[in-house]
């Protein structure tokens, strides 16, 4: 669910995050923030840009999922 950006820095794959919206839930968390997590010697960035927020919002509307 992550890909390497550079040595020691990985990124959560946005397309994988979107799969949760397609799972058929009634309610889901709308994570509209970016995060940098440190796990051991790895850094994992979860990039949620404004463009990605728009994409997620449209998926929520299309599937009628209510955001938490």
C-alpha positions as a Markdown table, in Angstrom:
| # | Residue | x | y | z |
|---|---|---|---|---|
| 1 | Unk | 0.0 | 0.0 | 0.0 |
| 2 | Unk | 3.1 | 2.2 | -0.1 |
| 3 | Unk | 5.6 | 3.0 | -2.7 |
| 4 | Unk | 9.2 | 4.2 | -2.3 |
| 5 | Unk | 9.7 | 7.8 | -3.3 |
| 6 | Unk | 13.4 | 7.9 | -2.3 |
| 7 | Unk | 15.6 | 6.0 | 0.1 |
| 8 | Unk | 13.9 | 5.9 | 3.5 |
| 9 | Unk | 10.8 | 7.8 | 2.3 |
| 10 | Unk | 7.6 | 6.0 | 1.2 |
| 11 | Unk | 4.2 | 7.4 | 0.1 |
| 12 | Unk | 0.8 | 5.8 | 0.8 |
| 13 | Unk | -0.6 | 5.0 | -2.6 |
| 14 | Unk | -3.6 | 7.3 | -3.2 |
| 15 | Unk | -5.4 | 4.9 | -5.5 |
| 16 | Unk | -5.3 | 2.3 | -2.7 |
| 17 | Unk | -6.8 | 4.7 | -0.4 |
| 18 | Unk | -9.7 | 5.3 | -2.8 |
| 19 | Unk | -10.5 | 1.5 | -2.9 |
| 20 | Unk | -11.9 | 1.9 | 0.6 |
| 21 | Unk | -14.6 | 4.2 | -0.8 |
| 22 | Unk | -15.6 | 1.6 | -3.3 |
| 23 | Unk | -16.1 | -1.1 | -0.6 |
| 24 | Unk | -19.8 | -0.3 | -0.1 |
| 25 | Unk | -19.7 | 1.3 | 3.4 |
| 26 | Unk | -22.5 | 3.7 | 4.5 |
| 27 | Unk | -20.0 | 6.0 | 6.3 |
| 28 | Unk | -16.3 | 6.5 | 5.8 |
| 29 | Unk | -13.6 | 8.9 | 7.2 |
| 30 | Unk | -12.8 | 11.8 | 4.9 |
| 31 | Unk | -9.1 | 12.3 | 5.6 |
| 32 | Unk | -8.5 | 15.8 | 4.3 |
| 33 | Unk | -5.0 | 16.2 | 5.8 |
| 34 | Unk | -1.5 | 15.2 | 4.9 |
| 35 | Unk | 0.6 | 13.3 | 7.4 |
| 36 | Unk | 4.3 | 12.3 | 7.8 |
| 37 | Unk | 4.6 | 9.1 | 9.9 |
| 38 | Unk | 7.9 | 7.8 | 11.2 |
| 39 | Unk | 8.0 | 4.0 | 11.6 |
| 40 | Unk | 11.4 | 2.7 | 12.6 |
| 41 | Unk | 13.8 | 4.1 | 10.1 |
| 42 | Unk | 11.1 | 4.7 | 7.5 |
| 43 | Unk | 9.1 | 7.8 | 6.9 |
| 44 | Unk | 5.7 | 7.4 | 5.2 |
| 45 | Unk | 3.9 | 10.4 | 3.8 |
| 46 | Unk | 0.2 | 10.5 | 3.2 |
| 47 | Unk | -0.3 | 13.3 | 0.7 |
| 48 | Unk | -3.8 | 14.7 | 0.6 |
| 49 | Unk | -3.6 | 17.7 | -1.7 |
| 50 | Unk | -6.6 | 19.9 | -2.6 |
| 51 | Unk | -6.9 | 18.0 | -5.9 |
| 52 | Unk | -7.0 | 14.7 | -4.1 |
| 53 | Unk | -9.6 | 16.1 | -1.7 |
| 54 | Unk | -11.8 | 17.0 | -4.7 |
| 55 | Unk | -11.4 | 13.5 | -6.1 |
| 56 | Unk | -12.3 | 11.9 | -2.8 |
| 57 | Unk | -15.3 | 14.2 | -2.4 |
| 58 | Unk | -16.6 | 13.3 | -5.8 |
| 59 | Unk | -16.3 | 9.6 | -5.0 |
| 60 | Unk | -18.1 | 10.1 | -1.8 |
| 61 | Unk | -21.0 | 11.8 | -3.6 |
| 62 | Unk | -21.0 | 9.2 | -6.4 |
| 63 | Unk | -21.3 | 6.3 | -3.9 |
| 64 | Unk | -23.6 | 8.2 | -1.5 |
| 65 | Unk | -21.2 | 7.6 | 1.4 |
| 66 | Unk | -21.6 | 9.9 | 4.3 |
| 67 | Unk | -18.3 | 11.3 | 5.6 |
| 68 | Unk | -17.6 | 11.0 | 9.4 |
